[in-house]
Amino acid sequence: MWQLVGYSWRGNYTAFWLTKWYHSWPHVEYKSFTLVDSSFQPDSDEYFQTLLFLAAIPIALLLLTILAVFFYCCYGFCRKRRSNSIQRSPRKNPTSKKWVLATVALFCLAFIVIGFYGNEETSTGVHRLTNAAKDVDITIDEITTEVNKISATYSNDIPRDVQTLNDTFQKVLNQQDREKLLKLTATLSQHTTSTAQNIAEINRDSNSVQLNLTTKADDLESYDYFRWLGTIILFSLESIVCLIALCAVGKASRCLLVFVSVVCLIFIILIWCRMGIEIFITVGASDFCVKPSVYVLSQTDKTTNLDQDIVEYYLTCYPNSQNPYGSTLRDSQKAQALAETTLEDIKEITKIAYPQATDTLDKLNQTFQSTSIQLQSLVANINCNTLNNDYVIGLYSLCYDTITGISFMMLSSILSGLFFTVLIFISSCTVPVIARRKADYEVDREDPFLPPENPSATLERYSHRGEPRRSPQRGSGLGSPTIPDYNREPSFAASSVAYNQDYRYEDDPLLRRHGHDSPPPSYAYM
């Protein structure tokens, strides 16, 4: 990812333009609504309030979205009741709305793919960051271990062996050889003591550094794993909802569209809440990434006894920088070389005349060889190149990979949230215009037993049910109209004659005829 953002390997860290942009966001304290310093201060309550204020912006957008959906639902409900009270107009062609709904669903899928990429990029950056932190901890532990071993060797083992040589040479009968050997032994003790003092200075500083970065890196890895898994599940469910929306368009299913609308509202809540958390993390990390050395220097000053020059040497590691431990290490190596030379002089004198000192001299020689290797390894580890390389890799992992990945997820959250809102509105508009599923059998529209297509006519007919109605007289039309008696129990013959002759019931199949209702029509499936 570093190549995509114009990264080329440099000896020192340079801030990413994206982190500078996030750092430039106004840091407003939500209690007093005043601007505060945007420098990274995680222990400050005012700074924490500024991050909460920025994280609350997506929550405010979420509330506006919920209000918009609520008012739209109220408007649609009122519009539906009004349309039921008047005669329905012919259904419009829903093809255009279906195409718009399908297009919005496809755009949502594209934005979710962007979120998948950002999630993987964020996970990669966190993984590199934790590895760099563990490498720093390993290097510091190696330095501390080597310094402790060398210090223990020059403080305990070598002085004991030198004292053994001194006691042995005290018993030499030849006064000239005795004085010469004792003088060489004193010189050897002086060189070993000088080396021990130099190593003790480094040992004091190394023991004061207790970063425990491995524990913190393990905790960060555990958090990132659950974050990565939860984000994958959320994006997968969002993709499934978009696919269901496409299926609803293809099958013209009202139930699926209603289901999509409800689930989209739930995902809108999750998306905007997640974006608030992402803004909180991104702005805070960007404030750190703009000037990371300032915060590191302040923390090491609080937690360690190291001088600021020493910490700055490892953070910057310029080519012309002077190692603060360079002179101490050179003096230690020089003193050890003189001690080895002195030991060789003693071996030349005692090789033939005093064989009883051979074992002690061989032991001292092996000890000097092992400490020489340890000193060389200590010089390599205590140089700024190793620690600064891990420090720079950690910064680029956090401030380039992680910030870029979270930015892609934020972009996906914004676009997905907006398009899910549009998807709710379009689904609500598409549901009424989608025709109901047709029956599996054919219906004869000229059947007099079918209710009329106008629902108001059916209601009017049911309202006049049971009322006496007048019928015109046959023939010349003279005389008063007769009112049939519906409560009288007719005979079979009278019922037959009335049914065959009374034509006024032919257009009114639902009225009560002679004390009983007419049977409903029956249809046979073809």
QUIPE-V430185 format. One record per residue. RES is the residue in three letters. SS is DSSP state (@ for helix, = for strand, . for the rest). PHI is phi in whole degrees, -180 to 180 (* if undefined). D_LAST is the distance of its C-alpha to the last C-alpha in whole Angstrom. Layout:
res:ss:phi:d_last
RES:SS:PHI:D_LAST
RES:SS:PHI:D_LAST
This chain:
res:ss:phi:d_last
MET:.:*:66
TRP:.:-60:69
GLN:.:-68:69
LEU:.:-70:66
VAL:.:-100:68
GLY:.:77:72
TYR:.:-89:73
SER:.:-133:76
TRP:.:-61:78
ARG:.:-127:81
GLY:.:-70:84
ASN:.:-126:83
TYR:.:-79:80
THR:.:-124:79
ALA:.:-68:77
PHE:.:-79:73
TRP:@:-63:73
LEU:@:-69:69
THR:@:-69:71
LYS:@:-65:74
TRP:@:-67:71
TYR:@:-63:70
HIS:@:-66:73
SER:.:-79:74
TRP:.:-62:71
PRO:.:-65:73
HIS:.:-97:74
VAL:=:-110:74
GLU:=:-79:75
TYR:.:-75:72
LYS:.:-79:75
SER:.:-108:77
PHE:.:54:75
THR:=:-120:78
LEU:=:-74:78
VAL:.:-124:79
ASP:.:-65:81
SER:.:-92:78
SER:.:-70:80
PHE:.:-72:78
GLN:.:-138:79
PRO:.:-66:77
ASP:.:-86:79
SER:.:-91:80
ASP:@:-68:78
GLU:@:-64:78
TYR:@:-65:76
PHE:@:-63:74
GLN:@:-67:73
THR:@:-66:72
LEU:@:-67:70
LEU:@:-65:68
PHE:@:-63:68
LEU:@:-68:66
ALA:@:-69:64
ALA:@:-79:63
ILE:@:-63:62
PRO:@:-63:58
ILE:@:-66:58
ALA:@:-64:59
LEU:@:-64:56
LEU:@:-63:54
LEU:@:-63:54
LEU:@:-63:54
THR:@:-65:51
ILE:@:-64:49
LEU:@:-63:51
ALA:@:-63:49
VAL:@:-65:46
PHE:@:-63:46
PHE:@:-66:47
TYR:@:-67:44
CYS:@:-65:42
CYS:@:-63:44
TYR:@:-63:43
GLY:@:-65:40
PHE:@:-65:39
CYS:@:-65:41
ARG:@:-67:39
LYS:@:-68:36
ARG:@:-64:37
ARG:@:-69:39
SER:@:-70:36
ASN:@:-74:34
SER:@:-83:36
ILE:.:-121:36
GLN:.:-69:33
ARG:.:-72:31
SER:.:-84:32
PRO:.:-60:29
ARG:.:-64:29
LYS:.:-82:31
ASN:.:-76:30
PRO:.:-84:31
THR:@:-62:31
SER:@:-64:35
LYS:@:-67:35
LYS:@:-63:33
TRP:@:-66:35
VAL:@:-64:38
LEU:@:-62:37
ALA:@:-65:36
THR:@:-64:40
VAL:@:-63:41
ALA:@:-63:40
LEU:@:-67:41
PHE:@:-63:45
CYS:@:-61:44
LEU:@:-62:44
ALA:@:-63:47
PHE:@:-69:49
ILE:@:-67:48
VAL:@:-61:49
ILE:@:-60:53
GLY:@:-64:53
PHE:@:-60:52
TYR:@:-63:55
GLY:@:-63:57
ASN:@:-65:57
GLU:@:-66:58
GLU:@:-65:61
THR:@:-64:62
SER:@:-63:62
THR:@:-65:64
GLY:@:-63:67
VAL:@:-65:67
HIS:@:-64:67
ARG:@:-68:70
LEU:@:-64:72
THR:@:-67:72
ASN:@:-65:73
ALA:@:-64:76
ALA:@:-64:77
LYS:@:-65:77
ASP:@:-64:79
VAL:@:-62:81
ASP:@:-64:82
ILE:@:-65:82
THR:@:-63:85
ILE:@:-65:87
ASP:@:-65:87
GLU:@:-64:88
ILE:@:-62:91
THR:@:-64:92
THR:@:-66:92
GLU:@:-65:94
VAL:@:-65:96
ASN:@:-65:97
LYS:@:-65:97
ILE:@:-64:100
SER:@:-64:102
ALA:@:-67:102
THR:@:-66:103
TYR:@:-79:106
SER:@:-96:107
ASN:@:-122:107
ASP:@:-67:107
ILE:@:-65:109
PRO:@:-59:112
ARG:@:-66:112
ASP:@:-69:113
VAL:@:-65:115
GLN:@:-67:117
THR:@:-64:117
LEU:@:-61:119
ASN:@:-62:121
ASP:@:-66:122
THR:@:-68:123
PHE:@:-73:125
GLN:.:-67:127
LYS:.:-93:128
VAL:.:-70:129
LEU:.:-77:133
ASN:.:-71:134
GLN:@:-64:134
GLN:@:-65:133
ASP:@:-66:130
ARG:@:-61:129
GLU:@:-65:130
LYS:@:-67:128
LEU:@:-68:125
LEU:@:-67:125
LYS:@:-66:125
LEU:@:-65:122
THR:@:-66:120
ALA:@:-65:121
THR:@:-64:119
LEU:@:-61:116
SER:@:-64:116
GLN:@:-65:116
HIS:@:-66:113
THR:@:-66:111
THR:@:-66:112
SER:@:-62:111
THR:@:-64:108
ALA:@:-63:107
GLN:@:-67:107
ASN:@:-65:105
ILE:@:-69:102
ALA:@:-63:103
GLU:@:-65:102
ILE:@:-69:99
ASN:@:-64:98
ARG:@:-65:98
ASP:@:-74:96
SER:@:-69:93
ASN:@:-72:93
SER:.:-81:93
VAL:.:-94:89
GLN:.:-128:87
LEU:.:-87:83
ASN:.:55:81
LEU:@:-71:78
THR:@:-65:77
THR:@:-63:75
LYS:@:-66:74
ALA:@:-66:72
ASP:@:-64:71
ASP:@:-63:69
LEU:@:-66:68
GLU:@:-64:66
SER:@:-64:65
TYR:@:-62:64
ASP:@:-68:62
TYR:@:-64:60
PHE:@:-67:58
ARG:@:-65:58
TRP:@:-62:57
LEU:@:-66:54
GLY:@:-63:53
THR:@:-67:53
ILE:@:-62:51
ILE:@:-64:48
LEU:@:-64:48
PHE:@:-65:48
SER:@:-65:45
LEU:@:-65:43
GLU:@:-63:43
SER:@:-64:42
ILE:@:-63:39
VAL:@:-63:38
CYS:@:-64:39
LEU:@:-67:36
ILE:@:-64:34
ALA:@:-62:34
LEU:@:-65:33
CYS:@:-65:30
ALA:@:-63:29
VAL:@:-68:30
GLY:@:-67:28
LYS:@:-94:25
ALA:.:54:25
SER:.:-100:26
ARG:@:-69:27
CYS:@:-61:28
LEU:@:-66:30
LEU:@:-67:32
VAL:@:-65:33
PHE:@:-62:34
VAL:@:-62:36
SER:@:-63:38
VAL:@:-67:39
VAL:@:-68:40
CYS:@:-62:42
LEU:@:-64:44
ILE:@:-65:45
PHE:@:-68:46
ILE:@:-61:48
ILE:@:-63:50
LEU:@:-66:51
ILE:@:-65:51
TRP:@:-70:54
CYS:@:-65:56
ARG:@:-64:56
MET:@:-67:57
GLY:@:-60:60
ILE:@:-65:61
GLU:@:-65:61
ILE:@:-66:63
PHE:@:-58:66
ILE:@:-71:66
THR:@:-67:67
VAL:@:-66:69
GLY:@:-63:71
ALA:@:-66:71
SER:@:-68:72
ASP:@:-61:75
PHE:@:-71:76
CYS:@:-71:76
VAL:@:-67:78
LYS:.:-136:81
PRO:@:-71:80
SER:@:-65:84
VAL:@:-63:85
TYR:@:-69:83
VAL:@:-64:84
LEU:@:-63:87
SER:@:-67:87
GLN:@:-72:85
THR:@:-68:88
ASP:@:-67:91
LYS:@:-82:89
THR:@:-100:88
THR:.:-130:91
ASN:.:-102:95
LEU:.:-76:94
ASP:.:-71:96
GLN:@:-64:94
ASP:@:-65:95
ILE:@:-68:94
VAL:@:-65:91
GLU:@:-66:91
TYR:@:-62:92
TYR:@:-76:89
LEU:@:-78:86
THR:@:-96:88
CYS:.:53:90
TYR:.:-71:91
PRO:.:-58:93
ASN:.:-97:96
SER:.:-73:96
GLN:.:-97:98
ASN:.:-68:97
PRO:.:-64:99
TYR:.:-101:99
GLY:@:-63:101
SER:@:-65:104
THR:@:-65:104
LEU:@:-68:102
ARG:@:-65:105
ASP:@:-64:107
SER:@:-66:106
GLN:@:-66:105
LYS:@:-66:109
ALA:@:-66:110
GLN:@:-68:109
ALA:@:-62:110
LEU:@:-66:113
ALA:@:-66:113
GLU:@:-66:112
THR:@:-64:115
THR:@:-62:117
LEU:@:-64:116
GLU:@:-66:116
ASP:@:-64:120
ILE:@:-65:120
LYS:@:-65:119
GLU:@:-64:121
ILE:@:-77:124
THR:@:-93:123
LYS:@:-62:122
ILE:@:-109:125
ALA:@:-79:127
TYR:.:-132:125
PRO:@:-68:122
GLN:@:-66:121
ALA:@:-95:119
THR:@:-65:117
ASP:@:-62:114
THR:@:-67:114
LEU:@:-66:114
ASP:@:-63:111
LYS:@:-64:109
LEU:@:-65:110
ASN:@:-65:109
GLN:@:-64:106
THR:@:-66:105
PHE:@:-66:106
GLN:@:-65:104
SER:@:-67:101
THR:@:-68:101
SER:@:-65:102
ILE:@:-65:98
GLN:@:-65:97
LEU:@:-66:99
GLN:@:-65:97
SER:@:-65:94
LEU:@:-65:95
VAL:@:-63:96
ALA:@:-70:93
ASN:@:-76:90
ILE:@:-81:93
ASN:.:-70:92
CYS:@:-73:90
ASN:@:-62:88
THR:@:-67:86
LEU:@:-67:85
ASN:@:-67:84
ASN:@:-64:82
ASP:@:-65:80
TYR:@:-64:80
VAL:@:-68:79
ILE:@:-62:76
GLY:@:-63:75
LEU:@:-67:75
TYR:@:-65:74
SER:@:-66:71
LEU:@:-75:71
CYS:@:-88:71
TYR:@:-110:69
ASP:@:-65:67
THR:@:-67:66
ILE:@:-64:66
THR:@:-65:64
GLY:@:-63:61
ILE:@:-66:61
SER:@:-64:61
PHE:@:-63:58
MET:@:-67:56
MET:@:-65:58
LEU:@:-61:56
SER:@:-64:53
SER:@:-66:53
ILE:@:-63:54
LEU:@:-68:51
SER:@:-66:48
GLY:@:-62:49
LEU:@:-67:49
PHE:@:-75:46
PHE:@:-66:44
THR:@:-64:45
VAL:@:-62:44
LEU:@:-63:41
ILE:@:-63:40
PHE:@:-63:41
ILE:@:-68:38
SER:@:-63:36
SER:@:-66:36
CYS:@:-76:36
THR:@:-82:33
VAL:@:-58:31
PRO:@:-67:30
VAL:@:-90:29
ILE:.:-79:27
ALA:.:-67:23
ARG:.:-69:21
ARG:.:-68:18
LYS:.:-72:15
ALA:.:-70:12
ASP:.:-81:9
TYR:.:-130:7
GLU:.:-88:8
VAL:.:-114:11
ASP:.:-82:13
ARG:.:-69:17
GLU:.:-89:19
ASP:.:-66:17
PRO:.:-69:21
PHE:.:-81:20
LEU:.:-77:19
PRO:.:-69:22
PRO:.:-69:24
GLU:.:-69:24
ASN:.:-81:28
PRO:@:-66:28
SER:@:-66:32
ALA:@:-66:31
THR:@:-64:29
LEU:@:-64:32
GLU:@:-66:34
ARG:@:-68:32
TYR:@:-70:32
SER:@:-70:36
HIS:.:-94:36
ARG:.:-70:35
GLY:.:90:37
GLU:.:-84:40
PRO:.:-70:41
ARG:.:-124:40
ARG:.:-92:42
SER:.:-125:40
PRO:.:-68:42
GLN:.:-77:44
ARG:.:-80:43
GLY:.:85:45
SER:.:-82:48
GLY:.:81:47
LEU:.:-83:51
GLY:.:97:51
SER:.:-85:50
PRO:.:-70:46
THR:.:-98:45
ILE:.:-107:44
PRO:.:-68:41
ASP:.:-96:42
TYR:.:-83:39
ASN:.:-86:41
ARG:.:-78:42
GLU:.:-82:40
PRO:.:-78:39
SER:.:-81:39
PHE:@:-66:36
ALA:@:-70:37
ALA:@:-66:38
SER:@:-65:35
SER:@:-67:33
VAL:@:-66:36
ALA:@:-64:35
TYR:@:-68:31
ASN:@:-81:32
GLN:@:-102:35
ASP:.:-85:34
TYR:@:-86:32
ARG:@:-73:33
TYR:@:-93:30
GLU:.:-67:28
ASP:.:-94:28
ASP:.:-134:28
PRO:.:-72:25
LEU:.:-91:27
LEU:.:-72:30
ARG:.:-76:32
ARG:=:-109:32
HIS:.:55:34
GLY:.:90:34
HIS:=:-148:31
ASP:.:-83:28
SER:.:-77:25
PRO:.:-70:22
PRO:.:-72:19
PRO:.:-72:16
SER:.:-119:13
TYR:.:-124:9
ALA:.:-103:6
TYR:.:-72:4
MET:.:-83:0
